[in-house]
Amino acid sequence: MRVIGTAGHVDHGKSTLIRALTGIDPDRLREEKERGMTIDLGFAWLRLPSGQEASVIDVPGHERFIKNMLAGVGGIDIALLVIAADEGVMPQTREHLAILDLLGIGRGVVAITKCDLVEDEWLELVCVEVEETVAPTTLAGARLVAVSSTTGRGLDDLRQELDSLLATERQRRQTGLPRLPVDRVFTMSGFGTIVTGTLIDGELQVGAEVEILPSGRRARIRGLQSHRKQVDRAPAGSRVAINLSSIGTDEIERGDVVTAPGWLKATRVVDVQLRAVADAERPLPHNARVTFHAGAAEAMGRVSLLDRPELGPGETSWAQIRLDRPLAVARSDPFILRLPSPSATVGGGTIVDDHPKRHRRMQERVLRQLAVLQRGTPEEIALQTLQEREPADVAELARRSSKSVAEMQGLLAPLVQEGAVVVLDRQASDEAQKELTGSSLVISSGGWSHLAERVVTELRGYHVAHRLRSGMPIEELRKRLGLDARAFSHIERRLLENGTLAEDGPRARLPEFSVTLSVDEERAAQALVSTLEGFGVAPPNRAEIRAAHGVSDEVIQALIDRGTLVEVAQDLVYARSTYDEVVARILAALASSGRVTVAQVRDVLGTSRRYALALLEHLDDQKITRRVGDERILSARGAPAATTIGA
């Protein structure tokens, strides 16, 4: 299905021409009929000489209703620019033409209406003026057809020209994911909520669940209609009316987007390539307040010019636009900017990134990245998008790129083969053998190298600051890198595989690092061990040890990590030889009777309940014993050799 959109000054006969072509009155509002002027969008359709059907969107020409015009023009295939022969080119003719030019709509026809009201000489002058006006725009070279909606003159020629223009299929994105910007919302007795719009991508099917953005509400398609005919499915490019269940008309509005759940996310910041209209009265300054129009949506925003202090008439700039409210837009979507006061179209272009980071201005690196996103190959763009926020899984990368998962898999596969992208959730040895899935976690090769360097830097700094610790807690390293648990686990595995990282229990270290005590610390450590051995099963607490021997907690922890001391409880450590002997005695008691109580262990060891309880709880934690009521038995794991317990 194809879509024709009108454009032109108020009272130049757009609605009358559509009625003459189609037999349908596009003015649906009573106020429009009373005033004889289109206020909101009107819709009709016609069958062309070749037999193909086309939808027609009639847009208002009055300056006050430009925003309504913008709500309908975004999804059209060809433009029907209407200029009255008795008035020629007028202010809204130029503004509508500028909008078509900024949106990149390059196929269309110019209908010179009311030709029955003027002499042939005057008509020729008007045609010359029109050709000069459209020459610098995307409609340059468009055919001019003189018509009269009253007499029927030229209508057959106009139908033939429209048919010829629509014979060439418009290239639309094929993500397989539907996206319909809503331009009308109403209710119908017996049906409920109805929304209409032009389906700019994917297809819709009766019964499918859809998501309404930016609100995130869910609904189900109860029915579809195109040209007042019930259909089971609607392809991209169709004008569609959707009957939605489970949602009221107060929960959806013009500018919302109906789409498949989960893939599109509303945004309040977009990076764009912005072009100013050629006949702008003054330059557009940095940080200007504007109205942003995309699809059928509009929002107030501010323009941050990234490569210049102001944007002169006809100039092009990279810009970041910060919106006052979230909109559901995607990369490559066209947009228009208007000044709120005095109201005027000042520029437009295409969205380059729909979820960018905030940029500093005048940064060459940022400008290069934007240029790649705008003009690079699909593979270069995919790689650039990944590099902006990595690592990412394929499904997330597809969403950020406004592509299907299958498309993104196809773009990434050759990048993986050539080594530009690393798949983190694979073994390094089978990097290029397995197919990518939507959940595959990927990172650019440069991003991987940078991440590995960061790990080395973080650990090296930690070793310098904490020379007596066996390594950094693994969870602390994850948080320093700013990674979620899933991504970190795959990165950790790869770093262990390639020898960048080593682990000692819950700590990470550089492979070449080991704890080394100074001569004085070694001497104090030996004295400490001898003292603890002398106390046997009832050693002093840590504070008493530090006070008696002048050793720090760092040294004590280093001895625990080395295995010279064993930490049984938070404030209780044993010399290794004492610990092994004590555990052996407890295990012997268990072997003899099958179960022991705290009191029995106290008596076996000849110590207090405090030490007996701490030792048994420690053995429970080590899965050597298991508590049953007030007694302990050997756990199913059994008891390892006494000399290795707690190592």
C-alpha positions in Angstrom: 0.0 0.0 0.0 1.3 3.5 -0.9 0.6 6.9 0.6 0.2 10.2 -1.1 0.4 13.4 1.0 -0.8 16.8 0.0 1.0 20.1 0.8 0.3 23.7 0.0 -1.1 27.0 1.1 -4.6 27.4 2.7 -7.5 27.8 0.3 -5.5 26.5 -2.7 -7.9 23.6 -3.2 -6.2 20.6 -1.7 -9.4 19.1 -0.2 -11.5 19.9 -3.2 -8.9 18.3 -5.5 -8.8 15.1 -3.4 -12.6 15.0 -3.5 -12.5 15.3 -7.3 -9.9 12.5 -7.6 -11.4 10.1 -5.1 -15.0 10.9 -4.5 -14.3 11.1 -0.8 -14.6 14.3 1.3 -11.4 14.4 3.5 -12.8 17.2 5.7 -14.3 15.1 8.5 -14.8 17.8 11.2 -18.0 19.9 11.3 -15.9 23.0 11.9 -13.8 22.2 8.8 -17.0 22.0 6.7 -18.4 25.2 8.1 -15.2 27.1 7.6 -14.3 25.5 4.3 -10.8 24.9 5.6 -8.9 21.8 6.6 -7.9 22.1 10.3 -6.8 18.5 11.1 -5.6 15.6 8.9 -8.1 14.2 6.4 -7.9 10.8 4.7 -9.1 9.3 1.5 -8.0 6.7 -1.1 -8.2 6.1 -4.8 -7.6 3.4 -7.4 -5.1 4.5 -10.0 -5.1 3.5 -13.7 -2.8 0.6 -13.1 -5.2 -0.9 -10.6 -3.1 -0.2 -7.5 -4.7 1.6 -4.5 -3.2 4.5 -2.7 -4.0 6.3 0.5 -4.2 10.1 0.5 -3.5 12.3 3.5 -4.9 15.8 3.2 -3.0 18.2 5.5 -4.0 21.7 6.6 -2.5 24.6 4.8 -3.0 27.3 7.4 0.0 28.5 9.3 -1.7 27.9 12.6 -2.1 24.2 11.8 1.4 23.4 10.6 1.9 21.0 13.5 -1.1 19.0 12.2 0.4 19.0 8.8 3.7 17.6 10.3 1.7 14.8 12.0 0.7 13.4 8.6 3.6 14.1 6.2 6.2 11.8 7.8 5.0 8.5 6.4 4.2 9.5 2.8 5.7 8.0 -0.3 5.1 10.9 -2.7 4.1 14.5 -2.3 1.2 16.2 -4.1 2.1 19.9 -3.9 -1.0 22.0 -4.6 -0.6 25.6 -5.8 -3.6 27.7 -6.9 -3.2 29.3 -10.4 -4.9 32.5 -9.3 -2.5 33.2 -6.4 0.7 31.3 -7.2 3.4 30.6 -4.6 2.4 31.8 -1.1 4.0 31.7 2.3 2.7 28.3 3.4 3.6 26.9 -0.1 7.2 27.8 0.7 7.0 26.4 4.3 5.4 23.2 3.2 8.0 22.8 0.4 10.8 23.4 2.9 9.4 20.7 5.2 9.2 18.2 2.3 12.8 19.1 1.4 14.0 18.7 5.0 12.3 15.4 5.3 14.0 14.2 2.1 10.8 13.5 0.2 12.1 13.7 -3.3 9.3 12.2 -5.4 6.1 14.2 -6.2 4.0 16.1 -8.5 2.8 19.8 -8.5 -0.9 20.3 -9.2 -1.7 23.8 -10.4 -5.3 24.1 -9.3 -8.1 26.5 -10.3 -6.6 26.8 -13.8 -10.1 27.5 -15.1 -10.0 30.8 -13.3 -7.0 32.3 -15.1 -5.9 33.1 -18.6 -3.3 30.8 -20.3 -0.7 33.6 -20.2 -1.1 34.0 -16.5 -0.9 30.2 -16.0 2.4 30.1 -17.9 3.8 32.8 -15.5 2.7 30.8 -12.5 4.3 27.7 -13.9 7.6 29.5 -14.3 7.4 30.8 -10.8 6.7 27.3 -9.4 9.6 25.7 -11.3 12.0 28.4 -9.9 10.6 27.8 -6.4 11.0 24.0 -6.4 14.4 24.0 -8.2 16.6 24.2 -5.1 14.5 21.5 -3.2 14.1 17.7 -3.4 11.1 18.2 -5.7 13.3 19.8 -8.4 12.1 18.6 -11.8 8.7 17.4 -10.5 6.1 17.5 -13.2 3.6 20.4 -13.2 0.0 19.4 -14.0 -2.7 22.1 -14.5 -6.0 20.9 -13.2 -9.5 22.1 -12.4 -11.5 20.3 -9.7 -14.6 22.0 -11.1 -14.3 21.1 -14.8 -12.2 18.0 -14.5 -9.4 19.4 -16.6 -6.1 17.6 -16.1 -7.4 15.1 -13.5 -6.7 12.1 -15.7 -3.2 13.4 -16.4 -2.7 13.8 -12.7 -3.9 10.3 -11.9 -1.5 8.9 -14.5 1.4 10.9 -13.1 0.7 9.7 -9.6 0.5 6.1 -10.9 3.8 6.5 -12.6 5.5 7.9 -9.5 4.1 5.1 -7.3 5.3 2.4 -9.8 8.8 2.5 -8.2 8.7 0.9 -4.8 9.9 3.0 -1.9 12.7 1.5 0.1 11.6 1.1 3.6 13.5 -0.4 6.5 12.6 -4.0 7.0 13.2 -4.8 10.7 10.2 -7.1 10.9 9.0 -4.9 13.9 5.9 -2.8 13.4 5.9 0.9 14.1 2.8 3.0 13.7 2.9 6.7 14.8 -0.7 7.5 16.0 -2.2 10.5 14.2 -5.9 10.1 15.3 -7.5 8.6 18.4 -11.3 8.1 18.8 -13.9 5.7 20.1 -16.6 3.9 18.2 -19.7 2.5 19.7 -19.5 -1.3 20.0 -15.8 -1.4 19.2 -14.0 0.8 21.7 -10.7 2.6 21.1 -9.6 3.2 17.5 -6.3 4.7 16.5 -5.1 5.4 13.0 -1.7 6.1 11.4 0.7 5.1 8.6 2.5 1.8 9.4 6.1 2.9 8.6 7.8 -0.5 9.3 7.0 -4.2 9.9 3.4 -5.5 9.8 0.5 -5.7 12.2 -1.8 -8.7 12.7 -5.1 -9.2 14.3 -4.7 -10.8 17.8 -1.1 -9.6 18.3 -0.1 -7.9 21.5 1.3 -4.4 21.1 3.0 -1.8 23.2 2.0 1.9 23.3 5.0 4.2 23.7 6.1 6.2 25.5 3.7 5.1 28.2 4.6 1.4 27.9 1.0 0.3 28.2 0.1 -3.0 26.6 -3.0 -3.8 24.4 -4.2 -6.3 21.9 -5.3 -5.8 18.3 -9.0 -6.6 18.1 -9.3 -5.6 14.5 -7.6 -3.9 11.6 -9.1 -1.8 8.8 -7.6 -0.3 5.7 -9.7 1.9 3.4 -12.7 0.9 5.4 -12.1 -2.8 4.7 -11.5 -5.4 7.4 -8.0 -7.1 7.0 -6.2 -9.7 9.0 -2.8 -8.2 8.5 -1.4 -4.8 7.4 2.0 -4.5 5.7 4.5 -1.6 6.0 3.3 1.5 4.1 -0.4 1.0 4.9 -2.8 3.5 6.2 -4.3 1.5 9.1 -7.1 1.9 11.6 -6.5 -0.4 14.7 -9.2 -1.4 17.1 -7.4 -1.9 20.4 -8.7 -3.8 23.4 -7.7 -3.2 27.1 -6.9 0.5 26.6 -9.0 3.7 26.8 -8.9 6.7 24.6 -7.6 8.7 27.6 -4.5 6.4 27.7 -3.3 7.0 24.2 -2.8 10.2 22.2 -1.5 11.6 18.9 2.2 11.1 18.7 2.2 7.8 20.6 3.7 4.8 18.8 2.1 1.4 18.4 4.7 -1.3 18.2 5.8 -4.8 19.1 6.5 -5.1 22.9 10.0 -4.8 24.2 12.2 -3.6 21.4 11.7 0.2 21.2 12.5 2.5 24.1 11.4 6.1 24.4 14.1 8.8 24.7 14.6 12.4 25.8 17.9 13.0 24.0 18.7 12.5 20.3 21.8 13.2 18.2 20.9 14.5 14.8 22.3 15.9 11.5 20.5 19.3 11.3 20.0 21.4 8.3 18.6 25.0 8.5 16.1 26.2 6.0 17.7 28.2 3.2 15.6 31.3 3.6 15.7 31.5 7.4 15.5 35.1 8.6 18.3 34.7 11.1 20.8 32.0 12.3 19.7 29.4 14.8 21.8 29.9 18.0 23.2 27.3 20.2 20.8 26.2 23.0 17.8 27.6 21.1 14.4 26.6 22.4 12.5 24.7 19.6 9.5 22.5 18.9 10.7 19.0 17.8 8.4 17.1 15.4 9.0 13.4 14.4 6.3 11.1 13.1 3.1 12.3 14.6 4.7 13.5 17.8 6.0 16.8 19.0 7.9 18.0 22.1 9.7 21.1 23.3 13.4 20.9 23.4 16.8 22.7 23.3 19.3 22.4 20.5 23.0 21.9 21.4 25.1 22.7 18.3 28.1 20.4 18.6 30.4 21.9 15.9 29.6 25.7 15.7 28.2 28.6 17.8 25.2 29.1 15.5 23.6 27.6 12.4 23.2 29.9 9.4 20.5 29.6 6.7 21.1 26.5 4.6 24.0 25.2 6.7 24.3 21.7 8.2 25.5 20.9 11.7 25.8 18.0 14.1 23.5 18.7 17.1 22.1 17.1 20.2 18.5 17.8 21.1 17.3 17.5 24.7 13.5 17.0 24.8 11.2 18.0 27.6 9.3 14.7 27.5 10.1 11.2 26.1 9.3 10.4 22.5 9.4 7.0 20.8 11.7 7.6 17.9 14.4 5.6 16.2 17.6 6.1 14.3 17.2 7.4 10.8 13.8 8.9 11.5 13.3 12.3 9.9 12.4 15.3 12.0 11.5 19.0 11.8 12.3 21.9 14.1 10.2 24.9 14.5 10.6 28.0 16.7 7.7 28.4 19.2 7.6 32.2 18.9 7.4 33.6 16.3 6.2 30.3 14.9 8.3 29.2 12.0 10.1 26.1 10.5 13.8 26.6 11.0 15.3 23.2 10.1 15.2 19.5 10.1 17.1 16.3 9.2 17.5 12.8 10.4 18.1 11.2 13.8 21.6 9.7 14.0 21.5 8.2 17.5 18.3 7.8 19.5 19.9 7.1 22.9 23.2 9.0 23.0 25.4 10.0 25.8 25.6 13.7 26.6 28.4 15.2 24.5 30.8 18.1 25.1 30.8 20.5 22.3 33.5 21.0 19.7 35.0 17.5 20.3 36.5 16.0 17.1 36.1 12.4 18.3 32.4 13.0 18.8 32.0 14.5 15.4 33.8 11.5 13.8 31.5 9.1 15.6 28.4 10.9 14.4 29.8 10.9 10.8 30.2 7.1 10.9 26.6 6.7 12.3 25.3 8.9 9.5 27.3 7.7 6.4 29.1 4.5 7.4 28.4 1.1 6.1 25.9 -1.0 8.1 28.7 -3.0 9.6 30.6 0.2 10.6 27.5 1.6 12.1 26.9 -1.6 14.1 30.4 -1.5 15.4 30.2 2.2 16.3 26.9 1.6 18.1 28.5 -1.2 20.1 31.5 0.9 21.0 29.2 3.6 22.5 28.1 1.3 25.3 29.7 -2.1 25.6 29.6 -4.9 26.2 26.0 -5.6 25.0 24.0 -8.5 24.0 22.9 -8.8 20.3 19.2 -8.1 21.1 20.1 -4.9 23.0 22.4 -3.8 20.2 19.6 -4.5 17.7 17.2 -2.4 19.7 19.6 0.5 19.9 20.1 0.3 16.1 16.4 0.0 15.3 17.0 -3.3 13.6 15.8 -6.8 14.0 17.9 -9.4 15.9 18.4 -11.3 12.7 19.7 -8.2 10.9 22.1 -7.5 13.7 23.3 -11.1 13.7 24.1 -10.8 10.0 26.0 -7.5 10.5 28.1 -8.9 13.5 29.0 -12.3 12.0 31.6 -11.0 9.6 33.0 -8.6 12.3 33.4 -11.6 14.6 35.1 -13.6 11.8 37.7 -10.8 11.1 38.3 -10.2 14.9 36.7 -6.8 15.1 34.1 -8.1 17.6 34.7 -10.5 20.5 31.9 -12.8 21.7 32.4 -12.9 25.4 30.1 -15.8 26.3 32.1 -18.3 24.1 35.3 -20.1 24.7 38.1 -18.3 22.9 38.9 -21.5 21.0 35.5 -21.6 19.3 35.1 -17.8 18.7 34.2 -18.1 15.0 32.5 -21.4 15.0 29.1 -21.0 16.7 26.2 -18.8 15.4 25.3 -15.7 17.3 22.0 -15.6 19.2 20.0 -12.7 20.6 21.5 -13.3 24.0 25.2 -13.5 22.8 27.3 -11.0 24.7 29.6 -9.0 22.4 32.3 -6.3 22.8 34.6 -4.6 20.2 38.2 -5.8 20.0 39.3 -2.4 21.0 36.8 -2.3 23.9 38.1 -5.8 25.0 41.7 -4.6 25.0 40.8 -1.4 26.9 38.9 -3.5 29.5 41.8 -5.9 30.0 44.1 -2.9 30.5 41.8 -1.4 33.1 41.8 -4.7 35.0 45.6 -4.7 35.1 45.7 -1.1 36.1 43.1 -1.6 38.9 44.9 -4.6 40.3 48.3 -3.1 40.0 47.2 -0.1 42.0 45.5 -2.3 44.5 48.6 -4.4 45.0 50.6 -1.2 45.7 48.1 0.2 48.1 47.6 -3.2 49.9 50.8 -5.1 49.5 50.0 -7.6 52.2 46.6 -8.6 50.8 46.4 -11.6 48.5 44.3 -9.6 46.0 41.2 -7.4 45.4 37.8 -8.8 46.4 36.3 -10.0 43.1 33.0 -8.1 43.8 35.0 -4.9 44.3 36.7 -5.4 41.0 33.4 -5.9 39.2 32.0 -2.7 40.7 35.1 -0.7 39.8 34.7 -1.8 36.2 31.0 -0.9 36.2 29.8 -4.2 34.9 26.7 -6.3 35.7 27.2 -9.8 37.1 26.6 -11.6 33.8 29.0 -9.6 31.8 31.7 -9.7 34.5 31.5 -13.5 34.9 32.3 -14.0 31.2 35.0 -11.4 31.2 36.5 -12.9 34.3 36.6 -16.3 32.7 38.4 -15.0 29.6 40.9 -13.1 31.6 41.7 -16.2 33.6 42.0 -18.2 30.4 44.5 -15.9 28.8 46.6 -15.4 32.0 45.8 -11.8 32.6 44.1 -12.6 35.9 44.6 -15.0 38.7 42.3 -15.8 41.6 42.8 -16.9 45.2 39.3 -17.8 46.5 37.2 -14.7 46.6 40.1 -12.4 45.5 41.6 -11.5 42.2 45.3 -10.7 41.6 47.8 -10.3 38.9 49.5 -13.6 38.1 53.0 -12.4 39.0 51.9 -10.9 42.4 52.5 -12.6 45.7 52.5 -11.3 49.3 56.0 -10.7 50.6 56.6 -9.8 54.3 59.5 -7.6 55.2 62.3 -9.0 57.4 60.8 -7.3 60.5 57.3 -8.5 59.6 58.6 -12.1 59.2 60.4 -11.9 62.6 57.2 -10.6 64.2 55.1 -13.3 62.4 57.3 -16.1 63.7 57.0 -14.8 67.2 53.2 -14.5 66.9 52.9 -18.1 65.7 55.0 -19.4 68.5 52.9 -17.5 71.0 49.6 -18.9 69.5 51.0 -22.4 69.6 51.8 -21.9 73.3 48.2 -20.9 74.1 46.9 -24.1 72.5 43.1 -24.4 72.1 42.4 -21.1 73.9 44.4 -18.3 72.1 43.9 -14.6 72.8 41.7 -12.4 70.5 43.1 -10.3 67.7 43.3 -7.1 69.7 45.4 -8.8 72.4 47.7 -10.3 69.7 48.2 -6.9 68.1 49.0 -5.3 71.4 51.4 -8.1 72.5 53.4 -8.4 69.3 53.0 -5.1 67.5 51.7 -6.7 64.3 49.0 -5.1 62.1 45.7 -6.7 61.0 47.3 -6.6 57.5 50.1 -9.0 58.6 47.6 -11.2 60.4 45.5 -11.4 57.3 48.6 -12.2 55.2 49.4 -15.1 57.5 45.8 -16.3 57.2 46.0 -16.1 53.3 49.3 -17.9 53.4 47.8 -20.7 55.6 50.1 -20.1 58.5 47.1 -19.1 60.6 43.5 -20.3 60.4 40.6 -17.9 61.0 37.9 -19.8 62.9 35.7 -16.8 63.8 35.9 -13.1 63.3 38.1 -12.5 66.3 39.6 -16.0 66.7 42.7 -17.4 64.9 44.8 -20.5 65.5 48.3 -21.4 64.5 48.0 -24.0 61.8 49.6 -26.8 63.8 47.2 -26.2 66.7 44.2 -26.0 64.4 45.1 -29.3 62.7 45.5 -31.0 66.1 42.2 -29.7 67.5 40.2 -30.7 64.4 41.7 -34.1 64.4 40.6 -34.6 68.0 37.0 -33.5 67.2 36.9 -35.8 64.2 38.2 -38.7 66.3 35.4 -38.1 68.8 32.9 -38.1 66.0 34.3 -41.3 64.6 34.0 -42.9 68.0 30.4 -42.0 68.9 28.9 -40.8 65.6 27.7 -37.5 67.0 29.0 -34.9 69.6 27.5 -32.0 71.5 29.2 -28.7 72.3 29.7 -29.8 75.9 31.4 -33.0 74.7 33.8 -31.2 72.5 34.5 -28.8 75.3 35.4 -31.7 77.5 37.4 -33.5 74.8 39.5 -30.3 74.2 39.6 -29.3 77.8 38.5 -25.7 77.0 35.6 -23.4 77.5 32.2 -23.5 75.7 33.1 -20.3 73.8 36.0 -22.0 71.9 34.2 -25.3 71.5 31.1 -23.6 69.9 33.3 -21.4 67.6 35.2 -24.5 66.4 32.0 -26.5 65.7 30.3 -23.6 63.9 33.5 -23.2 61.8 33.4 -26.9 60.8 29.7 -26.5 59.9 30.6 -23.6 57.6 33.3 -25.8 56.0 30.7 -28.5 55.4 32.7 -31.0 57.5 30.0 -31.3 60.2 26.3 -30.7 60.2 24.1 -29.7 63.1 21.2 -31.9 64.0 19.3 -30.5 67.0 21.9 -29.9 69.7 24.4 -32.4 68.2 26.9 -32.5 65.3 27.4 -35.3 62.9 29.8 -35.7 59.9 28.3 -34.1 56.8 27.7 -36.0 53.6 30.8 -34.5 52.2 32.9 -36.3 54.9 36.1 -35.1 56.5 39.2 -34.3 54.4 42.6 -34.9 55.7 43.2 -32.8 58.9 46.2 -31.1 57.5 44.1 -29.5 54.7 41.1 -28.4 56.7 40.7 -24.6 56.5 43.5 -24.2 54.0 
